[in-house]
Amino acid sequence: MKVIVIGAGLTGLSSALELSEEHDVIVVEKEEEAGGLAGTYARNGYRIERYYHHMFSGDEELLNLLRDLGLDRKIEWRIARTGYLMDDTLYPLNTPLEILKFPYISFMDKIRLAGYVLRSRKLNYAEFDDISCVDAIKNELGERIYRNFFEPLLRGKFGEMYREISYAWLLARVGIRSNRGVRGERLGYLRGSFQTLIERMVDRIQKNGGEIITSSPVKKITKEGKFTVKSRVGEIRGDRVISTIPTPVLEKLIPVDLPDIKYQSSICGLFSFKEPLFDDVYWINVKGDHPFGAIIEHTNFIPPEEYGEHLVYTASYTYPSEITSIDKESIARLHSRALEKISSKKPEWWSISVSKYSGVIYEKGYMGKIPDYRTNIEGLYVAGIFSEPNYPERSMNGSIIAGKECARALMEDINDI
């Protein structure tokens, strides 16, 4: 059986890896390198992700894959500290004392917030899919906690769509992100960047007889008995197709019936500094008049000695309709000025990455929209950031699971013939 996999991100490579043991696999990727959102920059003798990445101790599929590929010894586990930047002042929020010192909510509100987290972990989040996150927080915790704590977080992640977000998303996210220790959250990283994982996956697929074609965006998919995938390298014929590209893109290539999923776009800046911006804080949520919603100081997580410089990400979100007007130079200047205002430090260099369909907007009712791996076109399968394993938070682990589950659905169908 010949299977064409469209997209060489983690989902596509996971599908291809699973299938290549028994079937002929061709992976078609539009970019020059495999990796997708896990792709990297090559800088001064090292690799660094275009979009910040880390892994969690509960990422079993990712950890199993790293062990299988002989990369488990490259994993570094570190405590990642978080904070909240409000009125250009950073407030670490890790230890009980730091939380008590946070001035924007009262002591009693902090008690209420802690109790809320404990209660939320016991709820079945699926029962709240059609409820507004904003309305639920206000009802549970009141206007003051909502305005001073939750609203900036929701705005930073979802932009002006934040009012449409499902309460189920927040409850599910609280459930998976509330296992922090008293010093911070234990996160993992792969020495040498996650590019090492991508390269090992590509190598294993090729050793199994699979083929990876890069720099070849797909232009059209047709089915007349077999599938024909038209790309820059010409026409590729196959018995089955797995698409891991965004659903709006796929719908332009073949008339497939998929749910109307709303996407957001990511603008991720990477900046180099001679000195750290902040002491010891990795993830900083930002409230205020700034062009980004979060600052991720990578070298407060992985030591700067690995790179010979201090590396800082900025994260902001927009929508696919706005991406065509994005000017990277203007974005870089805007983010640079904001970082300099906050820290009084100027960056040495910068890079800006833009992804048109980087994430799903988890609006009310989203759980009812999650597409099955099988589509209405027999032999065409879909998996990606929109798949169930990536709910409530897209991750490398979720992408790997989605890719494997999609491949197994395909193989089950083949075996039933």
C-alpha positions as MATLAB code, in Angstrom:
seq = 'MKVIVIGAGLTGLSSALELSEEHDVIVVEKEEEAGGLAGTYARNGYRIERYYHHMFSGDEELLNLLRDLGLDRKIEWRIARTGYLMDDTLYPLNTPLEILKFPYISFMDKIRLAGYVLRSRKLNYAEFDDISCVDAIKNELGERIYRNFFEPLLRGKFGEMYREISYAWLLARVGIRSNRGVRGERLGYLRGSFQTLIERMVDRIQKNGGEIITSSPVKKITKEGKFTVKSRVGEIRGDRVISTIPTPVLEKLIPVDLPDIKYQSSICGLFSFKEPLFDDVYWINVKGDHPFGAIIEHTNFIPPEEYGEHLVYTASYTYPSEITSIDKESIARLHSRALEKISSKKPEWWSISVSKYSGVIYEKGYMGKIPDYRTNIEGLYVAGIFSEPNYPERSMNGSIIAGKECARALMEDINDI';
ca = [
       0.000    0.000    0.000;
       1.361    3.397   -0.993;
       0.499    6.258    1.397;
       1.138    9.942    0.733;
       1.539   12.067    3.868;
       1.131   15.800    3.382;
       3.136   17.843    5.876;
       6.422   16.963    7.605;
       5.691   18.391   11.027;
       5.556   16.127   14.057;
       2.085   14.815   13.158;
       3.053   13.956    9.588;
       6.369   12.405   10.570;
       4.677   10.367   13.323;
       2.140    9.013   10.822;
       4.887    8.245    8.329;
       7.045    6.550   10.961;
       4.144    4.344   12.045;
       3.240    3.404    8.464;
       6.747    2.963    7.060;
       7.213   -0.333    8.920;
       4.724   -2.034    6.591;
       3.851    0.338    3.736;
       5.426    2.565    1.103;
       5.335    6.143    2.383;
       6.039    9.461    0.701;
       5.995   12.643    2.817;
       5.491   15.915    0.935;
       6.513   19.132    2.704;
       6.291   22.723    1.431;
       9.247   24.068    3.475;
      12.942   23.491    2.825;
      13.269   21.336    5.962;
      11.031   18.966    7.870;
       9.807   20.082   11.276;
       6.769   22.307   10.826;
       6.156   24.342   13.984;
       9.051   22.460   15.595;
      11.449   23.778   12.943;
      14.615   25.640   13.905;
      16.996   28.446   13.005;
      20.702   27.713   12.480;
      22.607   30.374   14.441;
      26.302   30.728   15.270;
      26.961   27.000   15.510;
      23.745   26.012   17.286;
      20.088   25.329   16.512;
      17.196   27.092   18.222;
      13.467   26.618   17.659;
      11.568   29.190   15.612;
       8.732   28.861   18.106;
       9.539   28.194   21.776;
       9.210   24.534   22.792;
       9.421   22.459   25.934;
       7.935   19.194   27.144;
       6.168   17.988   30.260;
       6.905   15.018   32.497;
       3.549   13.512   31.495;
       4.318   13.544   27.752;
       4.498    9.764   27.543;
       4.333    9.358   23.766;
       7.043   11.958   23.197;
       9.265   10.417   25.864;
       8.723    6.919   24.447;
       9.638    8.174   20.980;
      12.805    9.824   22.276;
      13.789    6.566   23.991;
      13.058    4.564   20.847;
      15.244    6.901   18.784;
      18.078    6.838   21.323;
      17.641   10.454   22.375;
      16.501   10.039   25.980;
      19.993   10.846   27.292;
      19.751   14.267   25.658;
      16.726   15.288   27.734;
      17.312   17.996   30.322;
      14.731   18.457   33.088;
      14.699   21.852   34.766;
      12.455   23.918   36.982;
      10.872   26.684   34.910;
       9.743   29.714   36.861;
       6.881   31.904   35.725;
       5.820   35.473   36.381;
       3.367   38.223   35.509;
       4.538   41.538   34.051;
       2.083   44.244   35.101;
       2.696   47.971   34.722;
       6.233   47.059   33.557;
       7.015   45.376   36.886;
       7.714   41.655   37.002;
       6.023   39.629   39.722;
       7.292   36.027   40.001;
       4.407   33.666   40.827;
       5.943   30.375   41.907;
       6.429   30.106   45.658;
       3.631   30.712   48.190;
       5.440   33.850   49.356;
       5.688   35.248   45.814;
       1.990   34.643   45.262;
       1.135   36.347   48.556;
       3.165   39.406   47.474;
       1.269   39.776   44.183;
      -0.490   43.137   44.706;
      -3.223   43.037   42.069;
      -5.571   40.669   43.884;
      -6.338   40.627   47.598;
      -5.388   37.945   50.098;
      -8.970   36.663   50.184;
      -9.079   36.605   46.382;
      -5.912   34.493   46.386;
      -7.590   32.041   48.751;
     -10.608   31.931   46.457;
      -8.376   31.404   43.421;
      -6.516   28.514   45.096;
      -9.795   26.869   46.064;
     -11.086   27.339   42.533;
      -8.063   25.525   41.064;
      -8.598   22.581   43.423;
     -12.321   22.394   42.592;
     -11.766   22.742   38.866;
      -9.499   19.717   38.714;
     -12.395   17.515   39.820;
     -14.866   18.720   37.185;
     -15.652   16.962   33.916;
     -14.630   19.745   31.549;
     -16.608   18.263   28.636;
     -19.849   19.228   30.375;
     -18.956   22.936   30.046;
     -18.185   23.053   26.312;
     -21.049   25.425   25.435;
     -20.403   27.857   28.304;
     -18.427   31.083   27.898;
     -15.120   31.106   29.740;
     -15.508   34.806   30.561;
     -19.003   34.377   32.012;
     -18.014   31.318   34.042;
     -14.961   32.993   35.613;
     -16.990   36.044   36.574;
     -19.682   33.858   38.130;
     -17.173   31.669   39.988;
     -14.627   34.256   41.104;
     -16.059   37.702   40.572;
     -15.228   40.693   38.409;
     -12.057   41.753   40.274;
     -10.195   38.451   39.853;
     -11.372   38.221   36.265;
     -10.149   41.712   35.342;
      -6.850   41.602   37.214;
      -5.796   38.032   36.513;
      -7.707   36.095   33.851;
      -8.636   38.684   31.257;
      -5.026   39.635   30.361;
      -4.186   35.935   29.984;
      -7.161   35.283   27.712;
      -6.476   38.403   25.639;
      -2.809   37.498   25.325;
      -3.604   34.028   24.017;
      -6.713   34.568   21.878;
      -6.762   38.267   21.021;
     -10.185   39.794   20.418;
     -11.761   36.322   20.192;
     -11.210   35.781   23.917;
     -14.898   36.343   24.738;
     -15.839   33.344   22.569;
     -13.589   30.823   24.326;
     -15.217   27.761   25.891;
     -15.069   27.252   29.645;
     -14.250   23.602   28.927;
     -10.919   24.729   27.507;
      -9.944   26.551   30.701;
     -11.018   23.685   32.978;
      -9.092   21.151   30.915;
      -6.030   23.382   30.873;
      -6.180   23.908   34.651;
      -6.364   20.142   35.045;
      -3.174   19.453   33.114;
      -1.166   22.500   34.284;
      -1.844   22.544   38.039;
       0.768   19.990   39.122;
       3.393   22.609   39.858;
       5.897   22.298   42.674;
       6.587   24.991   45.236;
       9.506   26.366   43.160;
       7.919   26.188   39.715;
       7.025   23.708   36.996;
       9.312   20.872   35.892;
       9.805   21.076   32.142;
      12.061   19.270   29.711;
      14.162   20.260   26.729;
      16.297   18.361   24.236;
      19.974   19.320   24.146;
      20.829   20.521   20.668;
      17.164   21.552   20.102;
      14.215   19.468   18.978;
      15.725   19.516   15.498;
      17.613   16.433   16.681;
      14.298   14.632   17.095;
      13.104   15.706   13.648;
      16.339   14.492   12.034;
      16.129   11.105   13.774;
      12.513   10.643   12.680;
      13.385   11.517    9.087;
      16.360    9.149    9.184;
      14.235    6.276   10.557;
      11.535    6.806    7.930;
      14.135    6.782    5.157;
      15.789    3.654    6.549;
      12.384    1.987    6.454;
      12.188    2.825    2.749;
      10.105    5.994    3.049;
      10.754    9.167    1.079;
      10.724   12.786    2.286;
      10.190   15.451   -0.372;
      10.776   19.034    0.799;
      10.363   22.439   -0.887;
       7.264   21.088   -2.596;
       3.939   22.717   -1.661;
       0.888   20.714   -2.717;
      -1.245   22.408   -5.371;
      -4.107   19.942   -5.843;
      -5.377   16.534   -4.739;
      -7.641   14.433   -6.944;
      -9.071   10.932   -6.650;
      -9.909    8.694   -9.567;
      -9.503    5.229   -8.131;
      -6.143    6.201   -6.677;
      -5.136    9.611   -5.357;
      -3.022   12.053   -7.329;
      -1.170   14.719   -5.357;
       0.123   17.532   -7.541;
       3.098   19.387   -6.118;
       6.123   21.322   -7.287;
       7.966   18.084   -8.076;
       5.115   16.835  -10.246;
       2.340   14.300   -9.711;
       2.539   11.613   -7.018;
       0.148    8.668   -7.147;
      -0.925    6.802   -4.019;
      -3.587    4.527   -2.540;
      -4.223    6.592    0.587;
      -3.530   10.169    1.724;
      -2.994   11.535    5.208;
      -3.215   15.320    5.412;
      -1.658   17.064    8.411;
      -2.003   20.573    7.009;
      -4.585   23.088    8.311;
      -8.159   22.247    7.335;
      -8.787   25.515    5.388;
      -5.753   24.753    3.228;
      -6.845   21.169    2.589;
     -10.352   22.272    1.598;
      -8.820   24.330   -1.219;
      -6.967   21.292   -2.554;
      -9.829   18.779   -2.586;
     -13.585   19.163   -1.888;
     -13.585   17.440    1.501;
     -16.315   18.009    4.094;
     -14.703   19.242    7.324;
     -15.982   21.237   10.325;
     -15.658   25.015   10.297;
     -12.674   25.377   12.624;
     -11.431   28.854   13.468;
      -7.663   29.354   13.605;
      -5.311   31.909   15.065;
      -1.951   32.985   13.692;
       1.299   33.260   15.643;
       3.930   35.956   15.463;
       6.974   34.783   17.368;
      10.042   36.947   17.807;
      13.459   35.635   18.818;
      15.883   38.240   20.193;
      19.497   37.995   21.312;
      20.869   40.020   24.235;
      24.257   40.344   25.911;
      22.608   40.096   29.329;
      19.451   38.495   30.720;
      16.308   40.582   30.740;
      15.083   39.162   34.049;
      16.562   37.003   36.765;
      15.571   33.363   36.740;
      12.055   33.681   35.227;
      11.348   31.627   32.107;
       7.728   32.358   31.215;
       6.300   35.859   31.673;
       2.667   36.699   30.959;
       2.323   40.342   29.994;
      -0.419   42.816   30.850;
      -0.274   46.328   29.535;
       0.157   48.303   26.353;
       2.680   45.990   24.701;
       2.667   44.337   21.260;
       3.011   40.823   22.719;
       1.198   38.774   25.332;
       4.136   36.782   26.652;
       7.914   36.895   26.993;
       9.734   33.578   27.114;
      13.323   33.955   28.279;
      14.771   30.744   26.912;
      18.177   31.178   28.550;
      16.549   31.396   31.968;
      15.534   27.801   31.269;
      18.489   26.414   29.296;
      21.770   28.120   30.360;
      23.157   30.796   28.016;
      26.500   28.952   27.936;
      24.821   26.582   25.454;
      24.522   29.475   23.002;
      27.056   32.141   23.951;
      24.254   34.707   24.209;
      20.926   35.314   25.917;
      17.859   34.314   23.896;
      14.374   35.708   24.433;
      11.105   34.966   22.611;
       8.112   37.253   22.285;
       4.697   35.787   21.504;
       1.706   37.503   19.970;
      -1.336   36.297   18.093;
      -3.495   37.511   15.263;
      -5.807   35.909   12.702;
      -5.235   34.380    9.252;
      -7.043   37.273    7.549;
      -4.418   39.673    8.952;
      -1.292   37.712    8.007;
      -0.933   39.053    4.466;
      -0.260   42.538    5.837;
       2.415   41.442    8.342;
       5.730   43.287    7.939;
       8.449   41.420    9.857;
      10.759   44.425    9.995;
       8.032   46.562   11.553;
       7.105   43.786   14.001;
      10.749   43.405   15.036;
      11.149   47.147   15.662;
       7.906   47.254   17.632;
       8.857   44.280   19.808;
      12.439   45.515   20.230;
      11.282   48.920   21.466;
       8.883   47.272   23.910;
      11.598   44.959   25.277;
      13.978   47.896   25.629;
      11.340   49.907   27.479;
      10.705   47.007   29.871;
      14.329   46.025   30.491;
      16.503   48.961   29.334;
      18.419   46.493   27.142;
      18.798   46.503   23.357;
      18.798   43.273   21.322;
      21.858   42.301   19.275;
      19.850   40.601   16.519;
      16.356   39.314   15.882;
      14.325   36.867   13.804;
      10.558   36.846   13.333;
       8.553   33.746   12.459;
       4.931   33.914   11.355;
       2.565   30.950   11.147;
      -0.792   31.567    9.507;
      -2.539   28.575   11.091;
      -0.598   27.969   14.287;
      -3.442   27.080   16.612;
      -7.132   26.495   17.038;
      -9.482   28.977   18.683;
     -11.292   26.858   21.251;
     -14.627   28.601   20.947;
     -17.818   27.480   22.635;
     -18.911   24.149   21.190;
     -15.443   23.323   19.835;
     -15.430   19.799   21.230;
     -18.342   18.985   18.940;
     -16.306   20.184   15.954;
     -13.200   18.050   16.442;
     -12.919   16.073   13.195;
     -12.494   12.334   13.019;
      -9.323   11.011   11.402;
     -11.468    9.542    8.621;
     -13.118   11.959    6.191;
     -16.101   11.699    3.862;
     -13.665   10.914    1.043;
     -12.714    7.255    1.336;
      -8.962    6.890    1.722;
      -8.370   10.489    2.827;
      -7.443   11.012    6.475;
      -6.738   14.155    8.509;
      -4.762   14.837   11.679;
      -3.108   17.863   13.213;
      -3.407   20.615   15.789;
      -7.185   20.349   15.441;
      -7.244   16.674   16.500;
      -8.488   15.501   19.875;
      -5.021   14.703   21.357;
      -4.146   18.396   20.966;
      -7.068   19.516   23.123;
      -6.967   21.574   25.336;
      -3.402   22.598   24.484;
      -1.458   21.833   21.346;
       1.830   20.136   22.154;
       4.505   17.961   20.661;
       3.085   15.025   22.589;
      -0.421   15.653   21.260;
       0.871   15.973   17.699;
       2.716   12.663   17.948;
      -0.372   10.897   19.317;
      -2.577   12.379   16.584;
      -0.164   11.208   13.886;
       0.050    7.679   15.283;
      -3.708    7.353   15.841;
      -4.426    8.556   12.320;
      -1.985    6.027   10.851;
      -3.582    3.254   12.893;
      -7.055    4.240   11.703;
      -5.777    3.943    8.135;
      -4.221    0.542    8.806;
      -7.422   -0.719   10.470;
      -9.343    0.206    7.339;
      -6.820   -1.571    5.126;
      -7.043   -4.724    7.237;
     -10.849   -4.679    7.016;
     -10.771   -4.799    3.217;
];
